[in-house]
Amino acid sequence: MHKPILEAKHLSKQYTQTHGTFGLQHTTIKALDDVSLCLYPGTTLAVVGESGSGKSTLARGLMRLINLDSGSVMFNGDDFLTLAPKALRAARREIQMVFQDPFASLNPRMRVGDIIAEGLVIHDIGNASEQTAQVINMLEKVGLNADDRFKFPHQFSGGQRQRIGIARALILKPKVVICDEPVSALDVSVQAQILLLLKSLQQEMGLSYLFITHDLRVVRHIATDMMVMQKGKVIEQGSVESIYNAPQQIYTQQLLNAIPGQRQALTADLQTI
């Protein structure tokens, strides 16, 4: 078995909420409660759970968009959570993120070409003409056109905007991509197209995905392994097939049974493309 490309151990994150008269009462919420995971090269690990289960806290903690209370994240032989700023900047080239909302995650005042090229500019990769060539190549990889680089985000549909978000994440040729609910804001037929795009790019570029979702109907089409989270804890993990065929937890069974009609619709869309 390959070594994990990303290995997280014992991640914890607590929030304190104040309430009651004058805010004198405090409640501690464990957003992440001793969470560990292994992501292997070229595979997709799905992290599944309802809103509030800790999935997005996990994604943001792994990316160091928020500070975690404890734990380690080993990547390229280093603990990603303790890297100094200069080393972190270099490591960020190899871990990128695709966000949930393609409307909110793109700067409406920037042209698409500049949005996608931003990572190249920040990391000082190539001159202007080389950067333009890479942007055009990446636009075409995600199913858009070279001329689209001159447009603004509002000129695109939701599915096209998510393709732009994917292009922005992949322009730096990362090893790991954290996909935080990347299709939940899209309708079912567009979801199928984006899932197929992610799978083809994974094969072409050798990517490893951590795929965050509340929706088990997409998991079977994108992931090899999965872990189920509830209230900050990992309650079940294993291969997608084993959990689909024989879920061990009532919570997992409820997630699987939640939307059978839409699950069939997505499967039909994937089969017709």
C-alpha positions in Angstrom: 0.0 0.0 0.0 1.2 3.5 -0.8 2.0 5.9 2.0 -0.7 8.5 2.6 -0.1 11.7 0.7 -2.0 13.5 3.5 -2.4 12.2 7.0 -4.3 14.0 9.8 -4.2 12.8 13.4 -6.3 13.7 16.4 -7.6 17.0 15.1 -9.7 19.0 17.6 -11.4 22.4 17.5 -13.7 23.9 20.1 -15.9 27.0 20.0 -17.4 28.7 23.0 -20.8 30.2 22.6 -22.1 32.8 25.1 -25.8 33.1 25.9 -28.2 33.9 28.7 -28.6 37.2 30.5 -25.6 39.5 29.8 -23.9 36.6 28.0 -22.7 35.1 31.3 -23.4 31.5 30.3 -21.0 29.6 28.1 -21.4 26.5 26.0 -18.5 24.6 24.5 -19.1 23.1 21.1 -16.7 20.5 19.8 -16.6 21.2 16.1 -13.8 18.6 15.7 -13.4 15.9 18.3 -10.3 13.8 17.8 -10.6 13.4 14.0 -8.0 11.4 12.0 -7.8 10.5 8.3 -5.5 9.2 5.6 -5.7 10.3 2.0 -3.8 8.1 -0.5 -2.2 9.2 -3.8 -4.6 9.3 -6.7 -7.7 8.4 -4.6 -10.8 10.3 -3.4 -11.8 10.2 0.3 -15.3 11.5 0.8 -16.2 13.2 4.2 -19.9 12.9 4.7 -22.3 14.4 7.3 -25.1 16.8 7.8 -24.7 20.6 8.3 -23.0 21.1 11.7 -21.2 17.7 11.6 -17.8 19.4 11.4 -17.0 18.7 7.7 -16.3 22.3 6.7 -14.4 23.0 9.9 -12.2 20.0 9.0 -11.7 21.4 5.4 -10.8 24.8 6.7 -8.6 23.4 9.4 -6.6 21.3 7.0 -6.1 24.4 4.8 -5.1 26.5 7.8 -7.9 28.9 7.0 -8.7 28.5 10.7 -6.5 27.5 13.6 -7.1 24.1 15.2 -6.7 23.5 18.9 -4.6 20.3 18.6 -3.5 17.6 16.2 -1.1 17.2 13.2 -1.5 17.2 9.4 1.5 15.4 7.7 2.1 16.4 4.1 5.4 15.9 2.2 7.0 14.8 5.4 6.2 18.0 7.3 3.4 19.0 9.7 1.4 21.4 7.6 -0.1 23.0 10.8 3.3 24.1 12.2 5.0 25.4 9.0 6.5 28.9 9.2 5.0 31.4 6.8 7.5 31.0 4.0 7.4 27.2 4.0 3.5 27.4 4.3 3.4 29.6 1.2 5.4 27.1 -0.8 3.4 24.1 0.5 0.1 25.8 -0.4 1.0 25.4 -4.1 0.4 21.7 -3.5 -2.8 21.8 -1.5 -5.6 23.7 -3.1 -9.3 24.1 -2.5 -12.5 24.2 -4.5 -15.2 26.1 -2.6 -18.9 25.4 -2.3 -20.4 28.6 -3.7 -19.2 29.5 -7.2 -21.0 32.8 -6.9 -19.3 34.0 -3.7 -15.8 32.5 -4.2 -15.0 34.5 -7.4 -14.1 38.2 -7.2 -16.9 39.9 -9.3 -14.5 42.8 -10.3 -11.8 40.6 -11.8 -11.7 39.1 -15.3 -11.7 35.3 -15.3 -8.2 35.1 -16.8 -6.8 37.2 -13.9 -8.7 35.1 -11.3 -7.2 31.9 -12.7 -3.7 33.4 -13.1 -3.6 34.8 -9.5 -1.8 31.8 -8.1 0.8 32.0 -10.8 1.4 35.7 -10.1 1.5 35.2 -6.3 4.1 32.3 -6.6 6.0 34.2 -9.4 5.6 31.3 -11.9 6.4 32.3 -15.5 6.3 35.6 -17.3 3.1 37.2 -18.6 2.9 35.4 -21.9 3.6 32.0 -20.2 1.0 32.7 -17.6 -1.6 33.5 -20.3 -0.7 30.3 -22.1 -1.2 28.3 -18.9 -4.6 30.0 -18.2 -5.8 29.2 -21.7 -4.7 25.6 -21.4 -6.5 25.3 -18.0 -9.7 27.0 -19.3 -9.8 24.4 -22.1 -9.1 21.5 -19.7 -12.3 22.5 -17.7 -14.4 22.8 -20.8 -14.3 26.6 -21.3 -12.9 28.7 -24.2 -9.7 30.8 -24.5 -11.8 34.0 -25.0 -13.6 33.4 -21.7 -10.6 34.8 -19.9 -11.7 38.3 -20.9 -15.1 37.9 -19.3 -16.3 38.6 -15.7 -17.9 36.0 -13.4 -21.4 37.4 -13.8 -21.4 36.4 -17.4 -21.3 32.7 -16.6 -23.8 30.1 -15.3 -23.3 28.5 -11.9 -21.8 25.4 -13.5 -19.4 27.4 -15.6 -18.4 29.4 -12.5 -17.5 26.2 -10.7 -15.4 25.2 -13.7 -13.6 28.5 -13.2 -13.1 27.7 -9.5 -11.7 24.3 -10.5 -9.3 25.9 -13.0 -8.1 28.4 -10.4 -7.4 25.5 -8.0 -5.6 23.4 -10.5 -3.5 26.1 -12.3 -0.7 25.5 -9.7 -0.7 21.7 -10.4 -1.4 20.7 -6.8 -1.1 17.2 -5.4 -4.2 17.4 -3.1 -7.5 19.2 -3.8 -10.0 19.8 -1.0 -13.4 20.0 -2.5 -15.8 21.6 0.0 -19.4 20.8 -1.2 -18.4 21.6 -4.8 -21.7 20.6 -6.4 -24.2 21.4 -3.7 -25.2 24.8 -5.1 -25.8 23.3 -8.6 -28.8 21.6 -10.1 -28.6 17.8 -10.6 -27.8 17.7 -14.3 -24.9 20.2 -13.8 -23.7 18.3 -10.7 -23.2 15.2 -13.0 -21.1 17.2 -15.4 -18.9 18.7 -12.7 -18.4 15.3 -11.1 -17.3 13.8 -14.4 -15.0 16.7 -15.0 -13.4 16.2 -11.5 -12.9 12.5 -12.2 -11.3 13.1 -15.6 -9.0 15.8 -14.3 -8.0 13.5 -11.4 -7.0 10.7 -13.8 -5.2 13.2 -16.2 -3.3 15.1 -13.4 -2.9 12.4 -10.8 -4.8 14.3 -8.2 -5.9 13.2 -4.7 -9.3 14.6 -3.6 -10.7 15.1 -0.1 -14.4 15.5 -1.1 -16.6 17.2 1.6 -20.4 16.6 1.1 -23.6 16.2 3.0 -25.1 14.3 0.1 -24.4 10.6 -0.1 -25.9 10.3 -3.6 -22.8 11.9 -5.1 -20.3 9.9 -3.1 -20.6 6.6 -5.1 -19.8 8.5 -8.3 -16.6 10.2 -7.1 -15.1 8.5 -4.1 -13.2 5.2 -3.3 -13.4 5.6 0.5 -15.5 7.6 2.9 -15.8 8.7 6.5 -19.0 9.7 8.1 -19.0 12.6 10.7 -21.6 13.5 13.3 -21.2 16.3 15.8 -17.5 16.6 15.2 -16.7 12.9 15.5 -15.9 10.3 12.9 -18.5 7.6 13.5 -17.9 5.3 10.5 -15.3 4.9 7.8 -14.3 2.4 5.1 -14.7 1.8 1.4 -17.7 3.4 -0.3 -19.0 0.0 -1.4 -18.9 -1.5 2.1 -20.6 1.4 3.7 -23.3 1.7 1.0 -24.0 -2.0 1.2 -23.8 -2.5 4.9 -23.8 0.7 6.9 -23.0 0.1 10.6 -24.5 3.2 12.1 -28.2 4.3 12.2 -27.1 7.8 11.3 -25.4 6.5 8.1 -28.5 4.5 7.2 -30.6 7.7 7.6 -28.2 9.6 5.3 -28.4 6.8 2.7 -32.2 6.8 2.8 -32.7 10.5 2.8 -33.1 11.2 -1.0 -33.4 8.0 -3.0 -35.3 9.7 -5.9 -32.6 12.4 -6.4 -29.9 9.7 -6.1 -31.5 7.8 -9.0 -31.8 11.1 -11.0 -28.1 11.8 -10.6 -27.2 8.3 -11.6 -29.3 8.6 -14.7 -27.6 11.9 -15.6 -24.2 10.4 -15.2 -25.0 7.4 -17.4 -26.3 9.6 -20.2 -23.3 11.9 -20.4 
